[in-house]
Amino acid sequence: MDKKKIAIVTGAGGGLGSEFVKLLNTDSNIDEIFVLGRNEEKLKTLAVKFGSKVKPYIIDLSDRNQIKEFEKYLKEQSVDIKILINNAGYAKFCAYDDISIEQSLDMIDVNVSAVVALSLVCIPFMNKGSHIINIASQAGFQPVPYMNIYASSKVFVKNYSQALNVELKEKGIKVTSVCPGWIKTPFLDRAKVNAPNSPRHFWFTVTPDVVAKKALNDAYKGKDTSVYGLYVNICRILTKILPEKVVMKLWLCQQRIK
């Protein structure tokens, strides 16, 4: 019996995740798309929208026991994972003391621990030609005051992805770190906190469809990093040239924070 060729997309309920599902749904090399998330209603709506190829799986990615259960589920399904997209993310943009310790650690659990855990769970089910796409951020290019944990978590995702890509070369598995700028999705609205020094000014926002399309194209080309847009590429270059103190000062000026 042939194994099912599947794609896995986390945080698939809307925004960038939904755009990935839309693109993968037209891929004849993918038999099923496992969409992972906490919101059962959103995932079921996604399945109705795109058809029977989409298979919802309800999971809290901050819970390691639930990730272990997902690993068992994969073993029962007899799958060949062609692509894993670690898209789920959690953010609160504000000063360090405007949110709880629990919220701060949740950012690390979802943005860092879940990416590592799912990658390690899925790699044994992958073969030559498979892909892992990890969503980092433009924020991962620099230290970012008033979103310090979120930005730091994306530095990890970027560096982890690039290093893992080298380690998996012998297996023929490619890993791509996607570093988008600000995207017009509900994620950005949920990240905003009504606090005095909460960042509120997000320049050159783009729609999620263009980011998803470029990310998949770059992954299939074997690139270890995908960056969409002139503005983000300029920021990427400047963060390599300018001292970090200057970069942080420019960010604070942009946000009108003293």
C-alpha contacts under 8 A as a table, 3 or more apart, distances in Angstrom:
res1	aa1	res2	aa2	distance
3	K	78	S	5.47
3	K	79	V	4.98
3	K	80	D	5.79
4	K	31	D	6.15
4	K	32	E	7.35
4	K	78	S	6.67
4	K	79	V	4.77
4	K	80	D	5.77
5	K	29	N	7.09
5	K	30	I	5.29
5	K	31	D	5.21
5	K	32	E	6.73
5	K	79	V	6.12
5	K	80	D	4.85
5	K	81	I	5.87
5	K	82	K	6.15
6	I	30	I	5.42
6	I	31	D	5.69
6	I	32	E	4.87
6	I	33	I	5.57
6	I	34	F	7.10
6	I	79	V	6.68
6	I	80	D	6.19
6	I	81	I	4.98
6	I	82	K	5.77
6	I	83	I	7.08
7	A	24	L	7.68
7	A	30	I	6.62
7	A	32	E	6.48
7	A	33	I	4.71
7	A	34	F	6.12
7	A	81	I	5.95
7	A	82	K	5.77
7	A	83	I	4.79
7	A	84	L	5.84
7	A	85	I	7.84
8	I	33	I	5.74
8	I	34	F	4.73
8	I	35	V	5.99
8	I	36	L	7.38
8	I	81	I	7.59
8	I	83	I	6.36
8	I	84	L	4.77
8	I	85	I	6.02
9	V	12	A	5.79
9	V	17	G	6.68
9	V	20	F	7.54
9	V	21	V	7.22
9	V	33	I	7.34
9	V	34	F	6.35
9	V	35	V	5.06
9	V	36	L	6.09
9	V	84	L	6.18
9	V	85	I	4.79
9	V	86	N	6.34
9	V	87	N	6.70
10	T	17	G	6.94
10	T	35	V	6.01
10	T	36	L	4.58
10	T	37	G	6.04
10	T	85	I	6.40
10	T	86	N	5.46
10	T	87	N	5.23
10	T	88	A	5.11
11	G	14	G	7.32
11	G	17	G	5.64
11	G	35	V	7.61
11	G	36	L	6.13
11	G	37	G	5.29
11	G	86	N	7.74
11	G	87	N	5.48
11	G	88	A	3.94
11	G	89	G	7.11
12	A	15	G	7.72
12	A	16	L	7.54
12	A	17	G	4.03
12	A	18	S	5.09
12	A	20	F	7.88
12	A	21	V	7.16
12	A	35	V	5.66
12	A	36	L	6.23
12	A	37	G	6.52
12	A	43	L	7.16
12	A	87	N	7.48
12	A	88	A	7.47
13	G	17	G	6.50
13	G	18	S	5.97
13	G	35	V	7.89
13	G	37	G	6.81
13	G	39	N	7.21
13	G	42	K	5.14
13	G	43	L	5.40
13	G	46	L	6.85
14	G	17	G	5.70
14	G	18	S	4.72
14	G	19	E	7.71
14	G	42	K	7.62
14	G	185	T	7.89
14	G	186	P	7.95
15	G	18	S	5.51
15	G	19	E	6.59
15	G	184	K	7.85
15	G	185	T	5.10
15	G	186	P	6.86
15	G	187	F	7.56
15	G	208	P	6.20
16	L	19	E	5.13
16	L	20	F	6.42
16	L	87	N	7.62
16	L	185	T	7.45
16	L	208	P	4.94
16	L	209	D	6.92
16	L	211	V	7.67
16	L	212	A	6.46
17	G	20	F	5.18
17	G	21	V	6.43
17	G	87	N	6.21
17	G	88	A	7.77
18	S	21	V	5.05
18	S	22	K	6.22
18	S	46	L	7.63
19	E	22	K	4.97
19	E	23	L	6.34
19	E	208	P	6.70
19	E	209	D	5.58
19	E	212	A	6.22
20	F	23	L	5.23
20	F	24	L	6.11
20	F	209	D	7.98
20	F	212	A	5.74
20	F	213	K	7.69
21	V	24	L	5.10
21	V	25	N	5.87
21	V	33	I	7.34
21	V	35	V	7.97
22	K	25	N	5.25
22	K	26	T	7.14
22	K	50	F	7.19
23	L	26	T	5.78
23	L	27	D	7.11
23	L	213	K	7.48
24	L	27	D	5.09
24	L	30	I	7.22
24	L	33	I	7.59
25	N	28	S	7.96
25	N	30	I	7.64
25	N	33	I	7.46
25	N	50	F	7.05
25	N	53	K	7.10
25	N	54	V	7.77
27	D	30	I	5.68
28	S	31	D	7.20
30	I	33	I	7.28
30	I	82	K	7.46
31	D	53	K	6.64
32	E	53	K	4.72
32	E	54	V	5.92
32	E	55	K	6.87
33	I	53	K	6.03
33	I	54	V	4.79
33	I	55	K	5.88
34	F	54	V	6.14
34	F	55	K	4.81
34	F	56	P	5.92
34	F	57	Y	6.64
35	V	43	L	6.91
35	V	54	V	6.81
35	V	55	K	5.99
35	V	56	P	4.92
35	V	57	Y	5.96
36	L	43	L	7.68
36	L	56	P	6.22
36	L	57	Y	5.00
36	L	58	I	5.89
36	L	59	I	6.29
37	G	40	E	7.33
37	G	43	L	7.21
37	G	57	Y	6.80
37	G	58	I	5.34
37	G	59	I	5.35
37	G	60	D	6.61
37	G	61	L	7.63
37	G	88	A	7.83
38	R	58	I	5.33
38	R	59	I	5.22
38	R	60	D	5.47
39	N	42	K	5.53
39	N	43	L	6.45
39	N	58	I	7.07
40	E	43	L	5.22
40	E	44	K	6.12
40	E	56	P	7.71
40	E	58	I	6.11
41	E	44	K	5.21
41	E	45	T	6.14
42	K	45	T	5.05
42	K	46	L	6.20
43	L	46	L	4.95
43	L	47	A	6.34
43	L	56	P	5.58
43	L	57	Y	7.89
44	K	47	A	4.99
44	K	48	V	6.29
44	K	56	P	6.45
45	T	48	V	5.08
45	T	49	K	6.13
46	L	49	K	5.04
46	L	50	F	6.17
46	L	54	V	7.51
47	A	50	F	5.39
47	A	51	G	5.33
47	A	52	S	6.48
47	A	53	K	7.68
47	A	54	V	5.12
47	A	55	K	6.66
47	A	56	P	7.04
48	V	51	G	5.39
48	V	52	S	7.62
50	F	53	K	7.34
50	F	54	V	6.71
51	G	54	V	6.09
52	S	55	K	7.08
59	I	66	Q	6.39
59	I	67	I	7.61
60	D	63	D	5.62
60	D	66	Q	6.70
61	L	64	R	7.01
61	L	66	Q	7.14
61	L	67	I	6.59
61	L	109	D	7.76
61	L	110	V	6.12
61	L	114	A	5.73
62	S	106	D	6.93
62	S	109	D	5.19
62	S	110	V	5.33
62	S	113	S	7.66
62	S	114	A	6.43
63	D	66	Q	5.46
63	D	67	I	6.69
64	R	67	I	5.00
64	R	68	K	6.33
64	R	114	A	7.95
64	R	117	A	7.97
65	N	68	K	5.04
65	N	69	E	6.34
66	Q	69	E	4.93
66	Q	70	F	6.28
67	I	70	F	4.96
67	I	71	E	6.36
67	I	117	A	7.40
67	I	118	L	7.22
68	K	71	E	5.02
68	K	72	K	6.51
69	E	72	K	5.10
69	E	73	Y	6.27
70	F	73	Y	4.85
70	F	74	L	6.28
71	E	74	L	5.17
71	E	75	K	6.48
71	E	121	V	6.06
71	E	122	C	7.79
72	K	75	K	5.17
72	K	76	E	6.41
73	Y	76	E	5.15
73	Y	77	Q	6.33
74	L	77	Q	5.11
74	L	78	S	6.62
74	L	79	V	6.63
75	K	78	S	5.78
75	K	79	V	7.48
79	V	125	F	6.71
80	D	125	F	5.57
80	D	126	M	5.88
80	D	127	N	7.37
81	I	84	L	7.12
81	I	122	C	7.16
81	I	125	F	5.68
81	I	126	M	5.08
81	I	127	N	7.68
81	I	130	S	6.90
82	K	126	M	6.48
82	K	127	N	7.62
82	K	129	G	7.31
82	K	130	S	4.52
82	K	131	H	6.21
83	I	130	S	5.67
83	I	131	H	4.64
83	I	132	I	5.67
83	I	133	I	7.53
84	L	119	S	7.73
84	L	122	C	7.61
84	L	131	H	6.37
84	L	132	I	4.77
84	L	133	I	6.13
85	I	132	I	5.95
85	I	133	I	4.66
85	I	134	N	5.93
85	I	135	I	7.68
86	N	115	V	6.01
86	N	118	L	7.82
86	N	132	I	7.69
86	N	133	I	6.17
86	N	134	N	4.83
86	N	135	I	6.18
87	N	134	N	6.43
87	N	135	I	5.32
88	A	110	V	7.06
88	A	111	N	7.22
89	G	107	M	7.56
89	G	110	V	5.97
89	G	111	N	5.34
90	Y	106	D	7.42
90	Y	107	M	5.33
90	Y	110	V	6.34
90	Y	111	N	6.52
90	Y	150	Y	7.82
90	Y	187	F	7.92
90	Y	191	A	7.58
91	A	107	M	6.08
91	A	150	Y	5.86
91	A	187	F	7.98
91	A	190	R	7.68
91	A	191	A	5.00
92	K	99	I	7.81
92	K	103	Q	7.99
92	K	147	M	6.95
92	K	150	Y	7.42
92	K	190	R	7.52
92	K	191	A	4.37
92	K	192	K	6.11
92	K	193	V	6.52
93	F	146	Y	6.00
93	F	147	M	4.75
93	F	150	Y	7.83
93	F	191	A	5.58
93	F	192	K	5.41
93	F	193	V	6.07
93	F	198	S	5.75
93	F	199	P	6.22
94	C	98	D	6.22
94	C	99	I	7.69
94	C	146	Y	4.63
94	C	147	M	5.78
94	C	192	K	7.49
94	C	193	V	6.13
94	C	195	A	6.60
94	C	197	N	6.11
94	C	198	S	4.23
94	C	199	P	6.65
95	A	98	D	5.43
95	A	99	I	7.75
95	A	145	P	7.67
95	A	146	Y	4.61
95	A	147	M	7.03
95	A	195	A	7.94
95	A	197	N	6.40
95	A	198	S	6.74
96	Y	99	I	6.70
96	Y	146	Y	6.87
96	Y	147	M	7.98
96	Y	148	N	7.62
97	D	100	S	7.16
98	D	195	A	6.92
99	I	103	Q	6.30
99	I	104	S	6.99
100	S	103	Q	5.21
100	S	104	S	6.37
101	I	104	S	5.05
101	I	105	L	6.21
102	E	105	L	5.22
102	E	106	D	6.04
103	Q	106	D	4.95
103	Q	107	M	6.53
104	S	107	M	5.47
104	S	108	I	7.01
104	S	149	I	7.04
105	L	108	I	5.12
105	L	109	D	6.18
106	D	109	D	4.92
106	D	110	V	6.08
107	M	110	V	5.44
107	M	111	N	5.68
107	M	112	V	7.74
107	M	149	I	7.12
107	M	150	Y	6.56
107	M	153	S	7.69
108	I	111	N	5.28
108	I	112	V	5.20
108	I	113	S	6.48
108	I	149	I	7.45
108	I	150	Y	7.81
108	I	153	S	6.37
109	D	112	V	5.70
109	D	113	S	4.78
109	D	114	A	6.07
110	V	113	S	6.07
110	V	114	A	5.15
110	V	115	V	7.28
111	N	114	A	6.40
111	N	115	V	6.44
111	N	150	Y	7.83
111	N	153	S	6.07
111	N	154	K	7.32
111	N	157	V	7.74
112	V	115	V	5.35
112	V	116	V	6.44
112	V	153	S	6.00
112	V	154	K	7.90
112	V	156	F	7.05
112	V	157	V	6.64
113	S	116	V	5.27
113	S	117	A	6.01
114	A	117	A	4.96
114	A	118	L	5.90
115	V	118	L	5.47
115	V	119	S	6.07
115	V	134	N	7.40
115	V	157	V	7.70
116	V	119	S	5.19
116	V	120	L	6.17
117	A	120	L	5.26
117	A	121	V	6.10
118	L	121	V	4.92
118	L	122	C	5.97
119	S	122	C	5.24
119	S	123	I	5.99
119	S	132	I	7.58
120	L	123	I	5.53
120	L	124	P	7.54
121	V	124	P	6.82
122	C	125	F	5.42
122	C	126	M	6.68
123	I	126	M	5.10
126	M	130	S	5.90
126	M	173	I	7.49
127	N	130	S	5.72
127	N	171	K	6.92
127	N	172	G	7.06
127	N	173	I	6.75
128	K	171	K	5.81
128	K	172	G	4.25
128	K	173	I	5.51
129	G	172	G	5.72
129	G	173	I	5.63
129	G	174	K	7.25
130	S	172	G	7.29
130	S	173	I	5.02
130	S	174	K	6.48
131	H	173	I	5.68
131	H	174	K	4.84
131	H	175	V	5.80
131	H	176	T	7.71
131	H	219	A	7.02
131	H	220	Y	7.80
132	I	173	I	7.64
132	I	174	K	6.26
132	I	175	V	4.65
132	I	176	T	6.27
133	I	175	V	5.87
133	I	176	T	4.88
133	I	177	S	6.06
133	I	178	V	7.04
133	I	215	A	7.89
133	I	219	A	7.13
134	N	157	V	6.90
134	N	158	K	7.85
134	N	161	S	6.86
134	N	175	V	7.59
134	N	176	T	6.26
134	N	177	S	5.04
134	N	178	V	6.13
135	I	157	V	7.40
135	I	177	S	6.01
135	I	178	V	4.82
135	I	179	C	6.54
136	A	140	G	6.63
136	A	154	K	4.82
136	A	155	V	7.30
136	A	157	V	5.58
136	A	158	K	5.72
136	A	177	S	6.12
136	A	178	V	5.37
136	A	179	C	4.92
136	A	180	P	7.27
137	S	140	G	5.27
137	S	141	F	7.73
137	S	151	A	7.67
137	S	154	K	5.88
137	S	178	V	6.76
137	S	179	C	3.97
137	S	180	P	5.02
137	S	181	G	6.35
138	Q	141	F	5.77
138	Q	179	C	5.07
138	Q	180	P	5.41
138	Q	181	G	5.05
138	Q	182	W	7.96
138	Q	232	V	6.59
138	Q	235	C	7.90
138	Q	236	R	7.41
139	A	142	Q	6.06
139	A	143	P	7.53
139	A	144	V	6.84
139	A	150	Y	7.98
139	A	151	A	4.97
139	A	152	S	8.00
139	A	154	K	6.78
139	A	155	V	7.70
139	A	181	G	7.67
140	G	143	P	7.56
140	G	151	A	5.27
140	G	152	S	6.47
140	G	153	S	7.52
140	G	154	K	4.64
140	G	155	V	4.19
140	G	156	F	7.79
140	G	158	K	6.95
140	G	179	C	7.50
141	F	155	V	6.67
141	F	236	R	6.31
141	F	239	T	6.48
142	Q	151	A	7.50
142	Q	155	V	7.87
142	Q	239	T	6.42
142	Q	244	E	7.08
142	Q	247	V	7.42
142	Q	248	M	7.81
143	P	148	N	6.82
143	P	151	A	6.68
143	P	152	S	7.01
143	P	244	E	7.20
143	P	248	M	6.68
144	V	147	M	5.74
144	V	148	N	5.33
144	V	151	A	6.08
144	V	248	M	6.29
144	V	251	W	7.38
145	P	148	N	5.23
145	P	248	M	6.99
145	P	252	L	7.63
146	Y	197	N	6.97
146	Y	198	S	6.47
146	Y	199	P	6.92
147	M	150	Y	5.54
147	M	151	A	6.08
147	M	199	P	7.98
148	N	151	A	5.41
148	N	152	S	6.02
149	I	152	S	5.05
149	I	153	S	6.01
150	Y	153	S	5.16
150	Y	154	K	6.46
151	A	154	K	5.17
151	A	155	V	6.45
152	S	155	V	5.05
152	S	156	F	6.54
153	S	156	F	5.16
153	S	157	V	6.43
154	K	157	V	4.86
154	K	158	K	6.11
155	V	158	K	5.24
155	V	159	N	6.20
156	F	159	N	5.28
156	F	160	Y	5.73
157	V	160	Y	5.14
157	V	161	S	5.92
157	V	177	S	7.25
158	K	161	S	5.33
158	K	162	Q	6.33
158	K	177	S	5.47
158	K	178	V	7.74
158	K	179	C	7.74
159	N	162	Q	5.24
159	N	163	A	6.16
160	Y	163	A	5.28
160	Y	164	L	5.92
161	S	164	L	5.09
161	S	165	N	6.01
161	S	175	V	5.97
161	S	176	T	6.34
161	S	177	S	5.65
161	S	224	D	7.53
162	Q	165	N	5.16
162	Q	166	V	6.77
162	Q	175	V	6.97
162	Q	176	T	7.09
162	Q	177	S	6.86
162	Q	224	D	5.90
162	Q	225	T	7.57
163	A	166	V	5.33
163	A	167	E	6.52
164	L	167	E	4.95
164	L	168	L	6.10
164	L	175	V	6.82
165	N	168	L	5.32
165	N	169	K	6.27
165	N	173	I	7.40
165	N	174	K	5.68
165	N	175	V	4.70
165	N	176	T	7.36
165	N	224	D	6.88
166	V	169	K	5.31
167	E	170	E	7.22
168	L	171	K	5.31
168	L	172	G	6.47
168	L	173	I	5.53
168	L	174	K	6.94
169	K	172	G	5.10
169	K	173	I	6.06
169	K	174	K	6.95
170	E	173	I	7.77
174	K	219	A	7.33
174	K	222	G	6.16
174	K	224	D	7.56
175	V	219	A	7.34
175	V	222	G	7.81
175	V	223	K	7.92
175	V	224	D	5.96
176	T	218	D	7.77
176	T	219	A	5.72
176	T	222	G	7.58
176	T	223	K	6.19
176	T	224	D	4.25
176	T	225	T	5.29
176	T	226	S	6.90
177	S	224	D	5.93
177	S	225	T	4.70
177	S	226	S	6.16
178	V	215	A	6.32
178	V	225	T	5.80
178	V	226	S	4.65
178	V	227	V	6.24
179	C	225	T	7.27
179	C	226	S	6.07
179	C	227	V	5.26
179	C	228	Y	7.59
180	P	183	I	7.47
180	P	211	V	6.90
180	P	226	S	7.88
180	P	227	V	5.83
180	P	228	Y	5.98
180	P	232	V	7.16
181	G	204	F	7.75
181	G	205	T	6.85
181	G	206	V	7.73
181	G	228	Y	7.59
181	G	232	V	5.88
182	W	188	L	7.77
182	W	202	F	6.48
182	W	203	W	7.25
182	W	204	F	6.99
182	W	205	T	4.71
182	W	206	V	6.53
183	I	188	L	7.31
183	I	205	T	5.14
183	I	206	V	4.95
183	I	207	T	5.67
183	I	208	P	5.95
184	K	188	L	7.03
184	K	205	T	6.06
184	K	206	V	5.89
184	K	207	T	5.32
184	K	208	P	6.68
185	T	188	L	5.89
185	T	189	D	7.35
185	T	207	T	7.65
185	T	208	P	7.22
186	P	189	D	5.12
186	P	190	R	6.22
187	F	190	R	5.17
187	F	191	A	6.18
188	L	191	A	5.15
188	L	192	K	6.68
189	D	192	K	5.54
190	R	193	V	7.86
192	K	198	S	6.86
192	K	199	P	7.24
192	K	200	R	7.21
193	V	198	S	5.97
194	N	198	S	6.69
195	A	198	S	5.26
197	N	257	I	6.38
199	P	255	Q	5.76
200	R	255	Q	6.54
201	H	254	Q	7.08
201	H	255	Q	5.66
202	F	205	T	6.68
204	F	231	Y	7.27
206	V	210	V	7.61
206	V	211	V	7.92
207	T	210	V	6.22
207	T	211	V	7.24
208	P	211	V	5.26
208	P	212	A	6.18
209	D	212	A	5.22
209	D	213	K	6.13
210	V	213	K	5.21
210	V	214	K	6.23
210	V	228	Y	7.88
211	V	214	K	5.35
211	V	215	A	6.01
211	V	228	Y	6.13
212	A	215	A	5.06
212	A	216	L	6.25
213	K	216	L	5.43
213	K	217	N	6.26
214	K	217	N	5.02
214	K	218	D	5.95
214	K	226	S	7.27
214	K	228	Y	6.88
215	A	218	D	5.21
215	A	219	A	6.07
215	A	226	S	5.73
215	A	227	V	7.81
216	L	219	A	5.02
216	L	220	Y	6.16
217	N	220	Y	5.25
217	N	221	K	6.27
218	D	221	K	5.00
218	D	222	G	6.40
218	D	223	K	5.43
218	D	225	T	7.65
218	D	226	S	6.04
219	A	222	G	5.11
219	A	223	K	5.60
219	A	224	D	7.30
219	A	226	S	7.73
220	Y	223	K	7.60
223	K	226	S	6.97
227	V	232	V	6.94
227	V	233	N	6.68
228	Y	232	V	6.76
228	Y	233	N	7.42
229	G	232	V	5.62
229	G	233	N	6.39
230	L	233	N	5.12
230	L	234	I	6.12
231	Y	234	I	5.16
231	Y	235	C	6.26
232	V	235	C	5.00
232	V	236	R	6.07
233	N	236	R	4.95
233	N	237	I	6.34
234	I	237	I	5.19
234	I	238	L	6.18
235	C	238	L	5.07
235	C	239	T	6.13
236	R	239	T	5.43
236	R	240	K	6.77
237	I	240	K	5.31
237	I	241	I	6.54
238	L	241	I	5.03
238	L	242	L	5.76
239	T	242	L	5.56
239	T	243	P	7.48
239	T	244	E	7.18
239	T	247	V	6.58
240	K	243	P	7.98
242	L	246	V	6.44
242	L	247	V	6.49
243	P	246	V	5.38
243	P	247	V	6.45
244	E	247	V	4.96
244	E	248	M	6.14
245	K	248	M	5.22
245	K	249	K	6.16
246	V	249	K	4.99
246	V	250	L	6.19
247	V	250	L	5.18
247	V	251	W	6.34
248	M	251	W	5.03
248	M	252	L	6.27
249	K	252	L	5.11
249	K	253	C	6.21
250	L	253	C	5.07
250	L	254	Q	6.16
251	W	254	Q	5.05
251	W	255	Q	6.30
252	L	255	Q	5.04
252	L	256	R	5.91
252	L	257	I	5.09
252	L	258	K	6.75
253	C	256	R	4.82
253	C	257	I	6.17
253	C	258	K	7.40
254	Q	257	I	7.82
